Each structure stands twice: as C-alpha cells, then as structure tokens.
C-alpha cells in the first residue's frame, strides 16, 4: 500500500528525520514505525493513564491520619 501525506508540520518532519538518522534507517521506515506506534500496532504498547480508576477509592484510615499528623507536629527541643 502506498500513501501520500501532505501538510506535514515542520516539527514532525524534523523528528522523523532525526529518528531515521538515529536509527540508521530510511525516512520511510522511521515514518512507518511512528505511524504503527501511534495507532498501537508496534511491539511496544503505548500506555495512557488518566487515574480515573482511582477516583472515589479513598478509604478512611485512622493510622494514616495519625502518621500525617505526627509529621506535621513541631518538636520545639529540636529547633533550639
């Protein structure tokens, strides 16, 4: 399959060229790797994490609260 891609931003062009040079490969191969990675088809899967699975999971823990309170207390004899 062959594609023609127009209006490639200069920053993207520069990065693909940099990667091609760094990897000692062709511009075409570097662009194909970037496309494959971008759509999740490369060997390394891109992980996106928005932390929404942690939302609403806080549980009250008196021991934790006490540990934090202890850290916030000032011991005057240590500040002499």
mmCIF file of the N, C-alpha and C atoms, coordinates in Angstrom:
data_MODEL
# 
_entry.id   MODEL 
# 
loop_
_atom_site.group_PDB 
_atom_site.id 
_atom_site.type_symbol 
_atom_site.label_atom_id 
_atom_site.label_alt_id 
_atom_site.label_comp_id 
_atom_site.label_asym_id 
_atom_site.label_entity_id 
_atom_site.label_seq_id 
_atom_site.pdbx_PDB_ins_code 
_atom_site.Cartn_x 
_atom_site.Cartn_y 
_atom_site.Cartn_z 
_atom_site.occupancy 
_atom_site.B_iso_or_equiv 
_atom_site.pdbx_formal_charge 
_atom_site.auth_seq_id 
_atom_site.auth_comp_id 
_atom_site.auth_asym_id 
_atom_site.auth_atom_id 
_atom_site.pdbx_PDB_model_num 
ATOM 1   N N  . UNK A 1 1  ? 0.854   -1.176 0.000  1.00 0.00 ? 1  UNK A N  1 
ATOM 2   C CA . UNK A 1 1  ? 0.000   0.000  0.000  1.00 0.00 ? 1  UNK A CA 1 
ATOM 3   C C  . UNK A 1 1  ? 0.895   1.232  0.000  1.00 0.00 ? 1  UNK A C  1 
ATOM 4   N N  . UNK A 1 2  ? 0.477   2.240  -0.696 1.00 0.00 ? 2  UNK A N  1 
ATOM 5   C CA . UNK A 1 2  ? 1.253   3.474  -0.765 1.00 0.00 ? 2  UNK A CA 1 
ATOM 6   C C  . UNK A 1 2  ? 0.362   4.655  -0.398 1.00 0.00 ? 2  UNK A C  1 
ATOM 7   N N  . UNK A 1 3  ? 0.918   5.591  0.365  1.00 0.00 ? 3  UNK A N  1 
ATOM 8   C CA . UNK A 1 3  ? 0.205   6.789  0.801  1.00 0.00 ? 3  UNK A CA 1 
ATOM 9   C C  . UNK A 1 3  ? 0.983   8.029  0.393  1.00 0.00 ? 3  UNK A C  1 
ATOM 10  N N  . UNK A 1 4  ? 0.251   9.111  0.227  1.00 0.00 ? 4  UNK A N  1 
ATOM 11  C CA . UNK A 1 4  ? 0.857   10.430 0.096  1.00 0.00 ? 4  UNK A CA 1 
ATOM 12  C C  . UNK A 1 4  ? 0.312   11.265 1.234  1.00 0.00 ? 4  UNK A C  1 
ATOM 13  N N  . UNK A 1 5  ? 1.202   11.804 2.036  1.00 0.00 ? 5  UNK A N  1 
ATOM 14  C CA . UNK A 1 5  ? 0.777   12.611 3.177  1.00 0.00 ? 5  UNK A CA 1 
ATOM 15  C C  . UNK A 1 5  ? 1.197   14.048 2.923  1.00 0.00 ? 5  UNK A C  1 
ATOM 16  N N  . UNK A 1 6  ? 0.246   14.960 3.015  1.00 0.00 ? 6  UNK A N  1 
ATOM 17  C CA . UNK A 1 6  ? 0.517   16.374 2.758  1.00 0.00 ? 6  UNK A CA 1 
ATOM 18  C C  . UNK A 1 6  ? 0.460   17.177 4.055  1.00 0.00 ? 6  UNK A C  1 
ATOM 19  N N  . UNK A 1 7  ? 1.025   18.372 3.999  1.00 0.00 ? 7  UNK A N  1 
ATOM 20  C CA . UNK A 1 7  ? 0.974   19.328 5.112  1.00 0.00 ? 7  UNK A CA 1 
ATOM 21  C C  . UNK A 1 7  ? 1.568   18.779 6.400  1.00 0.00 ? 7  UNK A C  1 
ATOM 22  N N  . UNK A 1 8  ? 2.679   18.079 6.279  1.00 0.00 ? 8  UNK A N  1 
ATOM 23  C CA . UNK A 1 8  ? 3.378   17.563 7.460  1.00 0.00 ? 8  UNK A CA 1 
ATOM 24  C C  . UNK A 1 8  ? 4.026   18.753 8.169  1.00 0.00 ? 8  UNK A C  1 
ATOM 25  N N  . UNK A 1 9  ? 3.719   18.962 9.445  1.00 0.00 ? 9  UNK A N  1 
ATOM 26  C CA . UNK A 1 9  ? 4.318   20.077 10.173 1.00 0.00 ? 9  UNK A CA 1 
ATOM 27  C C  . UNK A 1 9  ? 5.846   19.935 10.227 1.00 0.00 ? 9  UNK A C  1 
ATOM 28  N N  . UNK A 1 10 ? 6.522   21.077 10.220 1.00 0.00 ? 10 UNK A N  1 
ATOM 29  C CA . UNK A 1 10 ? 7.987   21.065 10.235 1.00 0.00 ? 10 UNK A CA 1 
ATOM 30  C C  . UNK A 1 10 ? 8.536   20.318 11.443 1.00 0.00 ? 10 UNK A C  1 
ATOM 31  N N  . UNK A 1 11 ? 7.901   20.490 12.593 1.00 0.00 ? 11 UNK A N  1 
ATOM 32  C CA . UNK A 1 11 ? 8.395   19.817 13.803 1.00 0.00 ? 11 UNK A CA 1 
ATOM 33  C C  . UNK A 1 11 ? 8.297   18.300 13.671 1.00 0.00 ? 11 UNK A C  1 
ATOM 34  N N  . UNK A 1 12 ? 7.216   17.800 13.064 1.00 0.00 ? 12 UNK A N  1 
ATOM 35  C CA . UNK A 1 12 ? 7.059   16.365 12.861 1.00 0.00 ? 12 UNK A CA 1 
ATOM 36  C C  . UNK A 1 12 ? 8.071   15.854 11.848 1.00 0.00 ? 12 UNK A C  1 
ATOM 37  N N  . UNK A 1 13 ? 8.253   16.589 10.773 1.00 0.00 ? 13 UNK A N  1 
ATOM 38  C CA . UNK A 1 13 ? 9.245   16.220 9.767  1.00 0.00 ? 13 UNK A CA 1 
ATOM 39  C C  . UNK A 1 13 ? 10.633  16.132 10.395 1.00 0.00 ? 13 UNK A C  1 
ATOM 40  N N  . UNK A 1 14 ? 10.973  17.130 11.191 1.00 0.00 ? 14 UNK A N  1 
ATOM 41  C CA . UNK A 1 14 ? 12.290  17.152 11.817 1.00 0.00 ? 14 UNK A CA 1 
ATOM 42  C C  . UNK A 1 14 ? 12.475  15.958 12.750 1.00 0.00 ? 14 UNK A C  1 
ATOM 43  N N  . UNK A 1 15 ? 11.446  15.617 13.507 1.00 0.00 ? 15 UNK A N  1 
ATOM 44  C CA . UNK A 1 15 ? 11.546  14.494 14.452 1.00 0.00 ? 15 UNK A CA 1 
ATOM 45  C C  . UNK A 1 15 ? 11.673  13.166 13.709 1.00 0.00 ? 15 UNK A C  1 
ATOM 46  N N  . UNK A 1 16 ? 10.909  12.963 12.649 1.00 0.00 ? 16 UNK A N  1 
ATOM 47  C CA . UNK A 1 16 ? 11.012  11.714 11.885 1.00 0.00 ? 16 UNK A CA 1 
ATOM 48  C C  . UNK A 1 16 ? 12.384  11.608 11.233 1.00 0.00 ? 16 UNK A C  1 
ATOM 49  N N  . UNK A 1 17 ? 12.884  12.720 10.724 1.00 0.00 ? 17 UNK A N  1 
ATOM 50  C CA . UNK A 1 17 ? 14.230  12.705 10.133 1.00 0.00 ? 17 UNK A CA 1 
ATOM 51  C C  . UNK A 1 17 ? 15.288  12.415 11.193 1.00 0.00 ? 17 UNK A C  1 
ATOM 52  N N  . UNK A 1 18 ? 15.123  12.982 12.372 1.00 0.00 ? 18 UNK A N  1 
ATOM 53  C CA . UNK A 1 18 ? 16.072  12.739 13.451 1.00 0.00 ? 18 UNK A CA 1 
ATOM 54  C C  . UNK A 1 18 ? 16.083  11.266 13.842 1.00 0.00 ? 18 UNK A C  1 
ATOM 55  N N  . UNK A 1 19 ? 14.885  10.689 13.953 1.00 0.00 ? 19 UNK A N  1 
ATOM 56  C CA . UNK A 1 19 ? 14.795  9.273  14.315 1.00 0.00 ? 19 UNK A CA 1 
ATOM 57  C C  . UNK A 1 19 ? 15.389  8.378  13.232 1.00 0.00 ? 19 UNK A C  1 
ATOM 58  N N  . UNK A 1 20 ? 15.133  8.713  11.986 1.00 0.00 ? 20 UNK A N  1 
ATOM 59  C CA . UNK A 1 20 ? 15.697  7.922  10.885 1.00 0.00 ? 20 UNK A CA 1 
ATOM 60  C C  . UNK A 1 20 ? 17.217  7.948  10.939 1.00 0.00 ? 20 UNK A C  1 
ATOM 61  N N  . UNK A 1 21 ? 17.769  9.101  11.197 1.00 0.00 ? 21 UNK A N  1 
ATOM 62  C CA . UNK A 1 21 ? 19.227  9.211  11.285 1.00 0.00 ? 21 UNK A CA 1 
ATOM 63  C C  . UNK A 1 21 ? 19.746  8.460  12.502 1.00 0.00 ? 21 UNK A C  1 
ATOM 64  N N  . UNK A 1 22 ? 19.073  8.629  13.632 1.00 0.00 ? 22 UNK A N  1 
ATOM 65  C CA . UNK A 1 22 ? 19.495  7.968  14.869 1.00 0.00 ? 22 UNK A CA 1 
ATOM 66  C C  . UNK A 1 22 ? 19.440  6.453  14.736 1.00 0.00 ? 22 UNK A C  1 
ATOM 67  N N  . UNK A 1 23 ? 18.395  5.956  14.099 1.00 0.00 ? 23 UNK A N  1 
ATOM 68  C CA . UNK A 1 23 ? 18.202  4.510  13.946 1.00 0.00 ? 23 UNK A CA 1 
ATOM 69  C C  . UNK A 1 23 ? 18.905  3.962  12.709 1.00 0.00 ? 23 UNK A C  1 
ATOM 70  N N  . UNK A 1 24 ? 19.529  4.850  11.946 1.00 0.00 ? 24 UNK A N  1 
ATOM 71  C CA . UNK A 1 24 ? 20.223  4.480  10.709 1.00 0.00 ? 24 UNK A CA 1 
ATOM 72  C C  . UNK A 1 24 ? 19.315  3.693  9.782  1.00 0.00 ? 24 UNK A C  1 
ATOM 73  N N  . UNK A 1 25 ? 18.162  4.287  9.535  1.00 0.00 ? 25 UNK A N  1 
ATOM 74  C CA . UNK A 1 25 ? 17.172  3.676  8.667  1.00 0.00 ? 25 UNK A CA 1 
ATOM 75  C C  . UNK A 1 25 ? 16.653  4.725  7.690  1.00 0.00 ? 25 UNK A C  1 
ATOM 76  N N  . UNK A 1 26 ? 15.767  4.328  6.829  1.00 0.00 ? 26 UNK A N  1 
ATOM 77  C CA . UNK A 1 26 ? 15.227  5.268  5.851  1.00 0.00 ? 26 UNK A CA 1 
ATOM 78  C C  . UNK A 1 26 ? 14.158  6.147  6.485  1.00 0.00 ? 26 UNK A C  1 
ATOM 79  N N  . UNK A 1 27 ? 13.905  7.268  5.846  1.00 0.00 ? 27 UNK A N  1 
ATOM 80  C CA . UNK A 1 27 ? 12.846  8.160  6.293  1.00 0.00 ? 27 UNK A CA 1 
ATOM 81  C C  . UNK A 1 27 ? 11.503  7.436  6.253  1.00 0.00 ? 27 UNK A C  1 
ATOM 82  N N  . UNK A 1 28 ? 11.291  6.638  5.231  1.00 0.00 ? 28 UNK A N  1 
ATOM 83  C CA . UNK A 1 28 ? 10.055  5.874  5.095  1.00 0.00 ? 28 UNK A CA 1 
ATOM 84  C C  . UNK A 1 28 ? 9.872   4.909  6.272  1.00 0.00 ? 28 UNK A C  1 
ATOM 85  N N  . UNK A 1 29 ? 10.936  4.182  6.622  1.00 0.00 ? 29 UNK A N  1 
ATOM 86  C CA . UNK A 1 29 ? 10.848  3.227  7.732  1.00 0.00 ? 29 UNK A CA 1 
ATOM 87  C C  . UNK A 1 29 ? 10.586  3.938  9.053  1.00 0.00 ? 29 UNK A C  1 
ATOM 88  N N  . UNK A 1 30 ? 11.235  5.057  9.275  1.00 0.00 ? 30 UNK A N  1 
ATOM 89  C CA . UNK A 1 30 ? 11.015  5.812  10.517 1.00 0.00 ? 30 UNK A CA 1 
ATOM 90  C C  . UNK A 1 30 ? 9.577   6.312  10.585 1.00 0.00 ? 30 UNK A C  1 
ATOM 91  N N  . UNK A 1 31 ? 9.043   6.765  9.461  1.00 0.00 ? 31 UNK A N  1 
ATOM 92  C CA . UNK A 1 31 ? 7.657   7.238  9.431  1.00 0.00 ? 31 UNK A CA 1 
ATOM 93  C C  . UNK A 1 31 ? 6.685   6.087  9.674  1.00 0.00 ? 31 UNK A C  1 
ATOM 94  N N  . UNK A 1 32 ? 6.963   4.924  9.080  1.00 0.00 ? 32 UNK A N  1 
ATOM 95  C CA . UNK A 1 32 ? 6.092   3.761  9.292  1.00 0.00 ? 32 UNK A CA 1 
ATOM 96  C C  . UNK A 1 32 ? 6.107   3.314  10.750 1.00 0.00 ? 32 UNK A C  1 
ATOM 97  N N  . UNK A 1 33 ? 7.277   3.330  11.376 1.00 0.00 ? 33 UNK A N  1 
ATOM 98  C CA . UNK A 1 33 ? 7.358   2.960  12.791 1.00 0.00 ? 33 UNK A CA 1 
ATOM 99  C C  . UNK A 1 33 ? 6.560   3.933  13.653 1.00 0.00 ? 33 UNK A C  1 
ATOM 100 N N  . UNK A 1 34 ? 6.679   5.215  13.348 1.00 0.00 ? 34 UNK A N  1 
ATOM 101 C CA . UNK A 1 34 ? 5.949   6.221  14.120 1.00 0.00 ? 34 UNK A CA 1 
ATOM 102 C C  . UNK A 1 34 ? 4.439   6.045  13.945 1.00 0.00 ? 34 UNK A C  1 
ATOM 103 N N  . UNK A 1 35 ? 4.000   5.787  12.727 1.00 0.00 ? 35 UNK A N  1 
ATOM 104 C CA . UNK A 1 35 ? 2.573   5.558  12.484 1.00 0.00 ? 35 UNK A CA 1 
ATOM 105 C C  . UNK A 1 35 ? 2.087   4.310  13.221 1.00 0.00 ? 35 UNK A C  1 
ATOM 106 N N  . UNK A 1 36 ? 2.849   3.220  13.124 1.00 0.00 ? 36 UNK A N  1 
ATOM 107 C CA . UNK A 1 36 ? 2.454   1.972  13.791 1.00 0.00 ? 36 UNK A CA 1 
ATOM 108 C C  . UNK A 1 36 ? 2.362   2.171  15.304 1.00 0.00 ? 36 UNK A C  1 
ATOM 109 N N  . UNK A 1 37 ? 3.345   2.855  15.856 1.00 0.00 ? 37 UNK A N  1 
ATOM 110 C CA . UNK A 1 37 ? 3.321   3.103  17.299 1.00 0.00 ? 37 UNK A CA 1 
ATOM 111 C C  . UNK A 1 37 ? 2.132   3.982  17.672 1.00 0.00 ? 37 UNK A C  1 
ATOM 112 N N  . UNK A 1 38 ? 1.859   4.983  16.863 1.00 0.00 ? 38 UNK A N  1 
ATOM 113 C CA . UNK A 1 38 ? 0.758   5.906  17.139 1.00 0.00 ? 38 UNK A CA 1 
ATOM 114 C C  . UNK A 1 38 ? -0.605  5.252  17.147 1.00 0.00 ? 38 UNK A C  1 
ATOM 115 N N  . UNK A 1 39 ? -0.786  4.214  16.335 1.00 0.00 ? 39 UNK A N  1 
ATOM 116 C CA . UNK A 1 39 ? -2.084  3.536  16.295 1.00 0.00 ? 39 UNK A CA 1 
ATOM 117 C C  . UNK A 1 39 ? -2.096  2.252  17.118 1.00 0.00 ? 39 UNK A C  1 
ATOM 118 N N  . UNK A 1 40 ? -1.004  2.003  17.833 1.00 0.00 ? 40 UNK A N  1 
ATOM 119 C CA . UNK A 1 40 ? -0.964  0.861  18.739 1.00 0.00 ? 40 UNK A CA 1 
ATOM 120 C C  . UNK A 1 40 ? -0.611  -0.461 18.092 1.00 0.00 ? 40 UNK A C  1 
ATOM 121 N N  . UNK A 1 41 ? 0.052   -0.431 16.946 1.00 0.00 ? 41 UNK A N  1 
ATOM 122 C CA . UNK A 1 41 ? 0.392   -1.677 16.268 1.00 0.00 ? 41 UNK A CA 1 
ATOM 123 C C  . UNK A 1 41 ? 1.852   -2.068 16.397 1.00 0.00 ? 41 UNK A C  1 
ATOM 124 N N  . UNK A 1 42 ? 2.613   -1.296 17.137 1.00 0.00 ? 42 UNK A N  1 
ATOM 125 C CA . UNK A 1 42 ? 4.025   -1.645 17.289 1.00 0.00 ? 42 UNK A CA 1 
ATOM 126 C C  . UNK A 1 42 ? 4.176   -2.672 18.390 1.00 0.00 ? 42 UNK A C  1 
ATOM 127 N N  . UNK A 1 43 ? 5.378   -3.187 18.538 1.00 0.00 ? 43 UNK A N  1 
ATOM 128 C CA . UNK A 1 43 ? 5.640   -4.186 19.571 1.00 0.00 ? 43 UNK A CA 1 
ATOM 129 C C  . UNK A 1 43 ? 5.459   -3.647 20.973 1.00 0.00 ? 43 UNK A C  1 
ATOM 130 N N  . UNK A 1 44 ? 5.703   -2.352 21.168 1.00 0.00 ? 44 UNK A N  1 
ATOM 131 C CA . UNK A 1 44 ? 5.526   -1.762 22.490 1.00 0.00 ? 44 UNK A CA 1 
ATOM 132 C C  . UNK A 1 44 ? 4.211   -1.006 22.525 1.00 0.00 ? 44 UNK A C  1 
ATOM 133 N N  . UNK A 1 45 ? 3.396   -1.365 23.462 1.00 0.00 ? 45 UNK A N  1 
ATOM 134 C CA . UNK A 1 45 ? 2.079   -0.755 23.580 1.00 0.00 ? 45 UNK A CA 1 
ATOM 135 C C  . UNK A 1 45 ? 2.187   0.556  24.339 1.00 0.00 ? 45 UNK A C  1 
ATOM 136 N N  . UNK A 1 46 ? 1.554   1.596  23.800 1.00 0.00 ? 46 UNK A N  1 
ATOM 137 C CA . UNK A 1 46 ? 1.534   2.879  24.489 1.00 0.00 ? 46 UNK A CA 1 
ATOM 138 C C  . UNK A 1 46 ? 0.517   2.818  25.614 1.00 0.00 ? 46 UNK A C  1 
ATOM 139 N N  . UNK A 1 47 ? 0.922   3.275  26.804 1.00 0.00 ? 47 UNK A N  1 
ATOM 140 C CA . UNK A 1 47 ? 0.008   3.300  27.939 1.00 0.00 ? 47 UNK A CA 1 
ATOM 141 C C  . UNK A 1 47 ? -0.401  4.724  28.231 1.00 0.00 ? 47 UNK A C  1 
ATOM 142 N N  . UNK A 1 48 ? -1.681  4.919  28.307 1.00 0.00 ? 48 UNK A N  1 
ATOM 143 C CA . UNK A 1 48 ? -2.225  6.205  28.710 1.00 0.00 ? 48 UNK A CA 1 
ATOM 144 C C  . UNK A 1 48 ? -2.871  5.988  30.069 1.00 0.00 ? 48 UNK A C  1 
ATOM 145 N N  . UNK A 1 49 ? -2.610  6.900  30.975 1.00 0.00 ? 49 UNK A N  1 
ATOM 146 C CA . UNK A 1 49 ? -3.153  6.722  32.316 1.00 0.00 ? 49 UNK A CA 1 
ATOM 147 C C  . UNK A 1 49 ? -3.774  8.027  32.780 1.00 0.00 ? 49 UNK A C  1 
ATOM 148 N N  . UNK A 1 50 ? -5.056  7.994  33.027 1.00 0.00 ? 50 UNK A N  1 
ATOM 149 C CA . UNK A 1 50 ? -5.739  9.195  33.495 1.00 0.00 ? 50 UNK A CA 1 
ATOM 150 C C  . UNK A 1 50 ? -6.152  9.099  34.963 1.00 0.00 ? 50 UNK A C  1 
ATOM 151 N N  . UNK A 1 51 ? -5.868  7.992  35.602 1.00 0.00 ? 51 UNK A N  1 
ATOM 152 C CA . UNK A 1 51 ? -6.121  7.769  37.024 1.00 0.00 ? 51 UNK A CA 1 
ATOM 153 C C  . UNK A 1 51 ? -7.601  7.707  37.401 1.00 0.00 ? 51 UNK A C  1 
ATOM 154 N N  . UNK A 1 52 ? -8.498  7.639  36.414 1.00 0.00 ? 52 UNK A N  1 
ATOM 155 C CA . UNK A 1 52 ? -9.916  7.613  36.750 1.00 0.00 ? 52 UNK A CA 1 
ATOM 156 C C  . UNK A 1 52 ? -10.302 6.344  37.511 1.00 0.00 ? 52 UNK A C  1 
ATOM 157 N N  . UNK A 1 53 ? -9.505  5.273  37.370 1.00 0.00 ? 53 UNK A N  1 
ATOM 158 C CA . UNK A 1 53 ? -9.810  4.062  38.112 1.00 0.00 ? 53 UNK A CA 1 
ATOM 159 C C  . UNK A 1 53 ? -9.538  4.221  39.607 1.00 0.00 ? 53 UNK A C  1 
ATOM 160 N N  . UNK A 1 54 ? -8.821  5.272  39.994 1.00 0.00 ? 54 UNK A N  1 
ATOM 161 C CA . UNK A 1 54 ? -8.557  5.542  41.405 1.00 0.00 ? 54 UNK A CA 1 
ATOM 162 C C  . UNK A 1 54 ? -9.571  6.498  42.013 1.00 0.00 ? 54 UNK A C  1 
ATOM 163 N N  . UNK A 1 55 ? -10.319 7.169  41.187 1.00 0.00 ? 55 UNK A N  1 
ATOM 164 C CA . UNK A 1 55 ? -11.274 8.156  41.667 1.00 0.00 ? 55 UNK A CA 1 
ATOM 165 C C  . UNK A 1 55 ? -12.330 7.505  42.564 1.00 0.00 ? 55 UNK A C  1 
ATOM 166 N N  . UNK A 1 56 ? -12.506 8.089  43.733 1.00 0.00 ? 56 UNK A N  1 
ATOM 167 C CA . UNK A 1 56 ? -13.528 7.595  44.653 1.00 0.00 ? 56 UNK A CA 1 
ATOM 168 C C  . UNK A 1 56 ? -13.133 6.358  45.439 1.00 0.00 ? 56 UNK A C  1 
ATOM 169 N N  . UNK A 1 57 ? -11.839 6.025  45.445 1.00 0.00 ? 57 UNK A N  1 
ATOM 170 C CA . UNK A 1 57 ? -11.425 4.804  46.134 1.00 0.00 ? 57 UNK A CA 1 
ATOM 171 C C  . UNK A 1 57 ? -10.813 5.058  47.505 1.00 0.00 ? 57 UNK A C  1 
ATOM 172 N N  . UNK A 1 58 ? -10.760 6.323  47.946 1.00 0.00 ? 58 UNK A N  1 
ATOM 173 C CA . UNK A 1 58 ? -10.144 6.638  49.235 1.00 0.00 ? 58 UNK A CA 1 
ATOM 174 C C  . UNK A 1 58 ? -10.934 6.011  50.368 1.00 0.00 ? 58 UNK A C  1 
ATOM 175 N N  . UNK A 1 59 ? -10.226 5.389  51.280 1.00 0.00 ? 59 UNK A N  1 
ATOM 176 C CA . UNK A 1 59 ? -10.859 4.802  52.462 1.00 0.00 ? 59 UNK A CA 1 
ATOM 177 C C  . UNK A 1 59 ? -10.252 5.468  53.685 1.00 0.00 ? 59 UNK A C  1 
ATOM 178 N N  . UNK A 1 60 ? -11.087 5.796  54.648 1.00 0.00 ? 60 UNK A N  1 
ATOM 179 C CA . UNK A 1 60 ? -10.605 6.392  55.884 1.00 0.00 ? 60 UNK A CA 1 
ATOM 180 C C  . UNK A 1 60 ? -9.668  5.417  56.588 1.00 0.00 ? 60 UNK A C  1 
ATOM 181 N N  . UNK A 1 61 ? -8.551  5.948  57.068 1.00 0.00 ? 61 UNK A N  1 
ATOM 182 C CA . UNK A 1 61 ? -7.557  5.130  57.753 1.00 0.00 ? 61 UNK A CA 1 
ATOM 183 C C  . UNK A 1 61 ? -6.989  5.938  58.916 1.00 0.00 ? 61 UNK A C  1 
ATOM 184 N N  . UNK A 1 62 ? -7.472  5.694  60.119 1.00 0.00 ? 62 UNK A N  1 
ATOM 185 C CA . UNK A 1 62 ? -7.010  6.463  61.277 1.00 0.00 ? 62 UNK A CA 1 
ATOM 186 C C  . UNK A 1 62 ? -5.503  6.380  61.506 1.00 0.00 ? 62 UNK A C  1 
ATOM 187 N N  . UNK A 1 63 ? -4.892  5.244  61.217 1.00 0.00 ? 63 UNK A N  1 
ATOM 188 C CA . UNK A 1 63 ? -3.437  5.113  61.389 1.00 0.00 ? 63 UNK A CA 1 
ATOM 189 C C  . UNK A 1 63 ? -2.697  6.043  60.424 1.00 0.00 ? 63 UNK A C  1 
ATOM 190 N N  . UNK A 1 64 ? -3.177  6.132  59.204 1.00 0.00 ? 64 UNK A N  1 
ATOM 191 C CA . UNK A 1 64 ? -2.570  7.039  58.229 1.00 0.00 ? 64 UNK A CA 1 
ATOM 192 C C  . UNK A 1 64 ? -2.736  8.486  58.678 1.00 0.00 ? 64 UNK A C  1 
ATOM 193 N N  . UNK A 1 65 ? -3.940  8.824  59.100 1.00 0.00 ? 65 UNK A N  1 
ATOM 194 C CA . UNK A 1 65 ? -4.195  10.192 59.561 1.00 0.00 ? 65 UNK A CA 1 
ATOM 195 C C  . UNK A 1 65 ? -3.276  10.557 60.732 1.00 0.00 ? 65 UNK A C  1 
ATOM 196 N N  . UNK A 1 66 ? -3.060  9.625  61.635 1.00 0.00 ? 66 UNK A N  1 
ATOM 197 C CA . UNK A 1 66 ? -2.181  9.878  62.771 1.00 0.00 ? 66 UNK A CA 1 
ATOM 198 C C  . UNK A 1 66 ? -0.730  10.042 62.311 1.00 0.00 ? 66 UNK A C  1 
ATOM 199 N N  . UNK A 1 67 ? -0.293  9.241  61.377 1.00 0.00 ? 67 UNK A N  1 
ATOM 200 C CA . UNK A 1 67 ? 1.076   9.342  60.867 1.00 0.00 ? 67 UNK A CA 1 
ATOM 201 C C  . UNK A 1 67 ? 1.307   10.702 60.219 1.00 0.00 ? 67 UNK A C  1 
ATOM 202 N N  . UNK A 1 68 ? 0.327   11.188 59.463 1.00 0.00 ? 68 UNK A N  1 
ATOM 203 C CA . UNK A 1 68 ? 0.437   12.513 58.836 1.00 0.00 ? 68 UNK A CA 1 
ATOM 204 C C  . UNK A 1 68 ? 0.450   13.601 59.898 1.00 0.00 ? 68 UNK A C  1 
ATOM 205 N N  . UNK A 1 69 ? -0.407  13.488 60.900 1.00 0.00 ? 69 UNK A N  1 
ATOM 206 C CA . UNK A 1 69 ? -0.438  14.475 61.987 1.00 0.00 ? 69 UNK A CA 1 
ATOM 207 C C  . UNK A 1 69 ? 0.894   14.502 62.719 1.00 0.00 ? 69 UNK A C  1 
ATOM 208 N N  . UNK A 1 70 ? 1.484   13.339 62.950 1.00 0.00 ? 70 UNK A N  1 
ATOM 209 C CA . UNK A 1 70 ? 2.789   13.273 63.621 1.00 0.00 ? 70 UNK A CA 1 
ATOM 210 C C  . UNK A 1 70 ? 3.865   13.978 62.794 1.00 0.00 ? 70 UNK A C  1 
ATOM 211 N N  . UNK A 1 71 ? 3.801   13.856 61.480 1.00 0.00 ? 71 UNK A N  1 
ATOM 212 C CA . UNK A 1 71 ? 4.789   14.506 60.610 1.00 0.00 ? 71 UNK A CA 1 
ATOM 213 C C  . UNK A 1 71 ? 4.641   16.020 60.616 1.00 0.00 ? 71 UNK A C  1 
ATOM 214 N N  . UNK A 1 72 ? 3.455   16.502 60.872 1.00 0.00 ? 72 UNK A N  1 
ATOM 215 C CA . UNK A 1 72 ? 3.206   17.947 60.851 1.00 0.00 ? 72 UNK A CA 1 
ATOM 216 C C  . UNK A 1 72 ? 3.444   18.616 62.203 1.00 0.00 ? 72 UNK A C  1 
ATOM 217 N N  . UNK A 1 73 ? 3.708   17.823 63.211 1.00 0.00 ? 73 UNK A N  1 
ATOM 218 C CA . UNK A 1 73 ? 3.961   18.423 64.518 1.00 0.00 ? 73 UNK A CA 1 
ATOM 219 C C  . UNK A 1 73 ? 5.413   18.872 64.607 1.00 0.00 ? 73 UNK A C  1 
ATOM 220 N N  . UNK A 1 74 ? 5.608   19.964 65.343 1.00 0.00 ? 74 UNK A N  1 
ATOM 221 C CA . UNK A 1 74 ? 6.952   20.528 65.534 1.00 0.00 ? 74 UNK A CA 1 
ATOM 222 C C  . UNK A 1 74 ? 7.398   20.210 66.948 1.00 0.00 ? 74 UNK A C  1 
ATOM 223 N N  . UNK A 1 75 ? 8.604   19.677 67.051 1.00 0.00 ? 75 UNK A N  1 
ATOM 224 C CA . UNK A 1 75 ? 9.167   19.378 68.365 1.00 0.00 ? 75 UNK A CA 1 
ATOM 225 C C  . UNK A 1 75 ? 10.108  20.525 68.714 1.00 0.00 ? 75 UNK A C  1 
ATOM 226 N N  . UNK A 1 76 ? 9.684   21.418 69.636 1.00 0.00 ? 76 UNK A N  1 
ATOM 227 C CA . UNK A 1 76 ? 10.472  22.619 69.949 1.00 0.00 ? 76 UNK A CA 1 
ATOM 228 C C  . UNK A 1 76 ? 11.906  22.332 70.386 1.00 0.00 ? 76 UNK A C  1 
ATOM 229 N N  . UNK A 1 77 ? 12.135  21.231 71.079 1.00 0.00 ? 77 UNK A N  1 
ATOM 230 C CA . UNK A 1 77 ? 13.505  20.950 71.540 1.00 0.00 ? 77 UNK A CA 1 
ATOM 231 C C  . UNK A 1 77 ? 14.461  20.672 70.387 1.00 0.00 ? 77 UNK A C  1 
ATOM 232 N N  . UNK A 1 78 ? 13.938  20.252 69.240 1.00 0.00 ? 78 UNK A N  1 
ATOM 233 C CA . UNK A 1 78 ? 14.795  20.014 68.074 1.00 0.00 ? 78 UNK A CA 1 
ATOM 234 C C  . UNK A 1 78 ? 15.127  21.298 67.343 1.00 0.00 ? 78 UNK A C  1 
ATOM 235 N N  . UNK A 1 79 ? 14.434  22.411 67.664 1.00 0.00 ? 79 UNK A N  1 
ATOM 236 C CA . UNK A 1 79 ? 14.655  23.683 66.960 1.00 0.00 ? 79 UNK A CA 1 
ATOM 237 C C  . UNK A 1 79 ? 15.414  24.696 67.801 1.00 0.00 ? 79 UNK A C  1 
ATOM 238 N N  . UNK A 1 80 ? 16.082  24.248 68.840 1.00 0.00 ? 80 UNK A N  1 
ATOM 239 C CA . UNK A 1 80 ? 16.837  25.161 69.694 1.00 0.00 ? 80 UNK A CA 1 
ATOM 240 C C  . UNK A 1 80 ? 18.189  25.459 69.105 1.00 0.00 ? 80 UNK A C  1 
# 
